[in-house]
Amino acid sequence: MLRRLAVCALTVWGLVACSASADEAKIRQILQGKFPTMAVESVTKAPFAGLYEVVLDGEIVYTDEKVEYFFGGNIYDIRTLPPRNLTEESTGRAVVQILNGSRDLAIRRVKGNGKRTLYTFEDPNCGYCKQLSREIEKITDITIYTFLVPILGSDSVEKSRAVWCAEDRAKAWDDLMLKAALPQGGKTCNAPVEKSLQLMRRFGIRGTPAIYLANGQQIGGYVPAEKIEQALNSVAAK
């Protein structure tokens, strides 16, 4: 992405004059002028002098008060032990906000009291996704939100739409992934497949499955049940 930023900068750098000092709204305005093809999603004053945290096309970068420089990478608070990765924390908060606001795009399954939360991105023809379903069967007291991202071809698209349009989506998904049983009835509806794929691209996910915790942390692809339990418990303990 930084290469893309550099290209954008060379193209439009001279179009906007930087003011001597800028608040968050002014910084957003200047950045949007410099990078008109990119989305300035948020601008927040960083917890140290002179820097602002910017979410630019889904990536966190930092800029100065005059918007003359920016840089990417992780910033750590080394006043604490262990040091806190402030960039990672900000990324997690952004992911949480997006996931929570996108739940209507996902299949919702509740096991036990449903107090713990897990988000998954899965393709119905993905072998590791099917293994993940068997591992999730071993876990209770959890709510799983599964985004259907059919990246393995047209058959995946058809199966995703069939599951989404089923009367009981949760059962249809479990039956397909655990028993290889397709939903019956052949109902049609507007399945949010493309929106889920956009969300996948927004997070930079390159394959399925992908698993996220309630705090926005990604814990990998296929993960055995005991590792998922450990991750869920680590979030609950904080």
C-alpha positions in Angstrom: 0.0 0.0 0.0 2.9 2.4 0.8 4.0 2.2 -2.8 0.5 3.2 -3.9 0.6 6.1 -1.5 3.9 7.3 -3.0 2.4 7.2 -6.5 -0.7 9.2 -5.3 1.6 11.7 -3.6 3.6 12.3 -6.8 0.5 12.8 -8.7 -1.4 15.3 -6.5 1.2 16.6 -4.0 1.1 20.1 -5.4 -2.7 20.5 -5.4 -3.2 21.2 -1.7 -1.2 23.6 0.5 -0.6 22.5 4.1 -1.5 24.9 6.8 1.0 25.7 9.6 -1.2 23.9 12.1 -4.1 21.6 11.7 -6.7 19.9 13.9 -8.2 16.5 13.1 -10.8 17.8 10.7 -8.3 19.9 8.8 -5.9 17.0 8.6 -8.6 14.8 7.1 -9.4 17.5 4.6 -5.7 17.9 3.6 -5.1 14.2 3.3 -8.3 13.7 1.3 -7.0 16.4 -1.1 -3.6 14.8 -1.4 -5.0 11.3 -1.9 -8.4 11.7 -3.6 -8.7 8.1 -4.7 -8.2 6.8 -1.2 -10.6 6.8 1.8 -9.5 8.8 4.9 -11.6 6.7 7.3 -10.5 8.4 10.5 -8.1 10.9 12.0 -7.2 10.8 15.7 -4.6 12.6 17.8 -2.0 10.1 18.9 -1.1 9.9 22.6 2.2 11.6 22.1 3.1 15.1 20.9 2.9 16.1 17.3 1.5 13.0 15.6 -1.9 11.9 14.4 -3.1 8.4 13.7 -4.9 8.0 10.3 -6.8 5.1 8.9 -6.2 5.4 5.2 -7.9 2.8 3.0 -8.0 0.5 5.9 -4.3 0.8 6.9 -3.1 2.8 9.9 -0.4 5.4 9.2 0.8 8.4 11.1 1.3 12.0 10.0 2.6 15.2 11.6 0.6 18.3 12.5 1.4 20.0 9.2 0.7 16.9 7.1 4.1 17.1 5.5 5.2 13.6 6.4 3.6 10.3 7.1 4.9 6.8 8.0 3.6 3.3 8.5 4.6 0.7 11.1 4.0 -0.2 14.7 4.3 2.3 17.6 5.1 0.8 21.0 4.5 2.3 24.5 7.7 1.2 26.2 6.7 2.7 29.5 4.9 -0.5 30.3 6.2 -4.1 30.6 5.7 -5.8 28.4 5.6 -2.9 25.9 2.1 -2.1 24.4 1.8 -2.2 20.6 -0.4 0.9 20.2 -0.9 0.4 16.5 -2.0 -3.2 17.0 -4.5 -2.1 19.6 -5.9 0.6 17.3 -6.2 -1.9 14.5 -8.1 -4.3 16.8 -10.6 -1.6 17.8 -11.2 -0.8 14.1 -11.7 -4.5 13.3 -14.1 -4.9 16.2 -16.2 -1.9 15.0 -16.4 -3.3 11.5 -17.2 -6.8 12.5 -19.9 -5.8 15.0 -21.4 -3.6 12.3 -21.4 -6.4 9.8 -23.1 -9.1 11.7 -26.2 -9.0 9.5 -23.9 -10.4 6.7 -23.0 -13.5 8.7 -24.6 -16.8 9.6 -25.2 -16.8 13.4 -24.9 -19.9 15.4 -25.2 -20.1 19.2 -23.9 -22.9 21.4 -24.6 -23.0 25.1 -25.0 -19.6 26.7 -23.3 -17.9 23.7 -21.3 -15.5 25.9 -18.1 -15.8 23.9 -17.8 -14.6 20.3 -16.0 -15.8 17.3 -16.0 -14.6 13.7 -15.1 -16.8 10.8 -14.6 -16.3 7.0 -15.3 -19.5 5.2 -15.8 -21.1 1.8 -18.2 -24.1 1.6 -15.7 -26.1 -0.5 -12.7 -25.3 1.7 -11.4 -28.5 3.3 -9.8 -26.7 6.2 -13.1 -24.9 6.8 -14.8 -28.3 7.1 -12.2 -29.4 9.6 -12.7 -26.2 11.5 -16.5 -26.9 11.7 -15.6 -30.2 13.4 -13.4 -28.5 15.9 -16.0 -25.8 16.7 -18.5 -28.7 17.4 -16.3 -29.4 20.5 -16.7 -25.9 21.9 -19.7 -24.6 23.9 -20.8 -21.3 25.3 -20.0 -19.4 22.1 -21.7 -17.4 19.4 -20.2 -17.9 15.9 -20.7 -15.4 13.1 -19.7 -16.9 9.8 -19.2 -14.8 6.7 -19.6 -16.8 3.5 -16.7 -15.9 1.1 -16.9 -18.3 -1.9 -13.4 -17.8 -3.4 -13.1 -21.4 -4.8 -15.3 -21.1 -7.8 -18.9 -20.9 -9.0 -19.9 -24.1 -7.1 -18.9 -22.3 -3.9 -21.0 -19.4 -4.9 -24.0 -21.6 -5.5 -23.6 -23.4 -2.2 -23.2 -20.2 -0.3 -26.4 -18.8 -1.8 -28.2 -22.0 -1.0 -27.2 -21.9 2.6 -28.0 -18.2 3.0 -31.4 -18.7 1.5 -32.3 -21.7 3.6 -35.0 -21.4 6.2 -32.5 -22.2 9.0 -29.1 -20.9 7.9 -27.2 -22.2 10.9 -28.5 -25.8 10.4 -28.0 -25.6 6.7 -24.3 -24.5 7.2 -23.7 -27.3 9.8 -25.3 -29.9 7.6 -23.2 -28.9 4.6 -19.9 -28.7 6.4 -20.3 -31.7 8.7 -22.5 -34.0 6.6 -22.0 -32.8 3.0 -25.8 -32.3 2.9 -27.0 -29.5 0.6 -30.1 -27.4 1.7 -33.3 -28.6 0.2 -36.0 -26.5 -1.3 -34.0 -24.4 -3.8 -35.2 -21.0 -2.4 -33.7 -17.9 -3.9 -32.9 -14.6 -2.1 -30.4 -11.8 -2.1 -27.4 -13.3 -0.4 -24.7 -10.8 0.7 -21.9 -12.7 -0.8 -20.2 -9.8 -2.5 -20.4 -7.6 0.6 -18.7 -10.4 2.6 -16.0 -10.7 -0.1 -15.5 -6.9 0.2 -15.1 -7.3 3.9 -12.6 -10.1 3.3 -10.5 -7.8 1.0 -10.8 -5.0 3.5 -9.1 -7.1 6.1 -6.5 -8.4 3.7 -7.6 -12.0 4.1 -6.0 -14.2 1.4 -7.5 -17.6 2.2 -10.1 -19.5 4.2 -10.8 -20.1 6.9 -9.9 -16.9 8.8 -10.8 -16.6 12.5 -11.2 -13.4 14.5 -11.9 -13.0 18.3 -14.2 -10.5 19.9 -11.3 -8.1 20.4 -10.5 -8.0 16.7 -7.4 -10.3 17.0 -7.0 -12.7 14.1 -5.9 -16.1 15.3 -5.1 -17.7 12.0 -6.8 -20.1 9.7 -7.6 -23.7 10.8 -7.1 -23.9 14.5 -7.9 -26.9 16.7 -10.5 -26.6 19.4 -8.1 -26.4 22.4 -6.2 -23.5 20.8 -9.5 -21.7 20.1 -10.5 -22.3 23.7 -7.2 -20.8 24.9 -7.7 -17.7 22.7 -11.3 -17.2 23.8 -10.3 -17.5 27.4 -7.5 -15.0 27.0 -10.0 -12.4 25.7 -12.4 -13.1 28.5 -9.6 -12.7 31.1 -8.8 -9.2 30.0 
